[in-house]
Amino acid sequence: MNPIEVEIEKINDAVLEMIELVKAQLSRSRDSFMNSDEELAHQIIHTETRVNSLELTIDKYCENTIARFSPVATDLRFVVSMLKINSDLERIGDYAESIADYVLNINHKLEKTLMDNVRTDEMFNLAIEMLELIADAYATDNSKKMKKLFAKDKVLNQINKEKSQVIAEYVLANPSTIHDCLYLHSTIKKLERVGDHAKNIAENYIFYSDAKVLKHKK
């Protein structure tokens, strides 16, 4: 391989590692939140330092590649796309950490009826499935697989849209649960944002792979 190919391979490997790391963080956040597992929450928060460190490493690789080799065409699209994807992955990691913080603040398991009413487990699973699609599509260099997550994002958006009314009605019937409901409301919103960032990742990967701009398009 020539020097620029070596650098691009380093970026590629690091981004794949970042995808797997963030996917694991989100999966742990689901298990921690659904089961009020404080030990797992602490593990997520501790691992966040690895996410942040890897983000800086990927940024450095991309910046060095641009500075040293002035990439063009496909190589330039790759580096630019990876910079953006790296940022979105780091934000997803932040959301996983925030959910872990909620577990420590709540300090008890939320009522199953409440979580079922706002489809909490379904929302976690959809968000994780989106990251699994990203990991599979990225590892196999298959942009068509990326497109499959757009439908999942629509479901996340719909659940998020419905949550306020569902939670408001639950609080009226169960006033003592207001604090739990506020944490749950925020968790659902964060999962919806995970979907938005996953969608951004798909759009940026398709830009690199297919030279197609999907941003801001229906």
Sequence and secondary structure as in RCSB ss.txt:
>XXXX:A:sequence
MNPIEVEIEKINDAVLEMIELVKAQLSRSRDSFMNSDEELAHQIIHTETRVNSLELTIDKYCENTIARFSPVATD
LRFVVSMLKINSDLERIGDYAESIADYVLNINHKLEKTLMDNVRTDEMFNLAIEMLELIADAYATDNSKKMKKLF
AKDKVLNQINKEKSQVIAEYVLANPSTIHDCLYLHSTIKKLERVGDHAKNIAENYIFYSDAKVLKHKK
>XXXX:A:secstr
  HHHHHHHHHHHHHHHHHHHHHHHHHHHHHHHHHT HHHHHHHHHHHHHHHHHHHHHHHHHHHHHHHH   HHH
HHHHHHHHHHHHHHHHHHHHHHHHHHHHHHH S   HHHHHHTTHHHHHHHHHHHHHHHHHHHHHT HHHHHTHH
HHHHHHHHHHHHHHHHHHHHHHH GGGHHHHHHHHHHHHHHHHHHHHHHHHHHHHHHHHH    TT  
